[in-house]
Amino acid sequence: MDEVAARVDSWIWAVRLVKTRSAGGAACRAGHVRVNGERAKPAQQVKPGDEVRLRHEGRERIVKVTRVISKRVGAPVAVECYVDHSPPPPPRTEAPAVVGLRDRGAGRPTKRDRRDLERLHGRPAQ
């Protein structure tokens, strides 16, 4: 299973940095993947010791390749294939918005219900 080198799009998929191999290739083509500081094409080879930088889902991942694989493996095995030097993800400060839902079949909202919904959404009642 271990190899000397593998395609970068296949490797970032195999170690679960992206969800699909085509997403890995698309990230490479869009310029979101760098190997040792250089923009990587999908077919570029990675080998142990290389540094891979990936901008994905609003976050930059910086990993050092320790083991090269080309087949997707389970998460416990995948984390053994790289050393993660990524900065910690930003803290989640956004609280989920409260949505005013009415019971299904409750009919049209009354004027009072409408005003309450407007207040909940932060809009001034008219």
Secondary structure, DSSP 8 states (H G I E B T S, - for coil): ---S-EEHHHHHHHTTSSSSHHHHHHHHHTT-EEETTEE--TT-EE-TT-EEEEEETTEEEEEEESS---S---HHHHGGGEEE-------------------TT--S--HHHHHHHHHHTT----
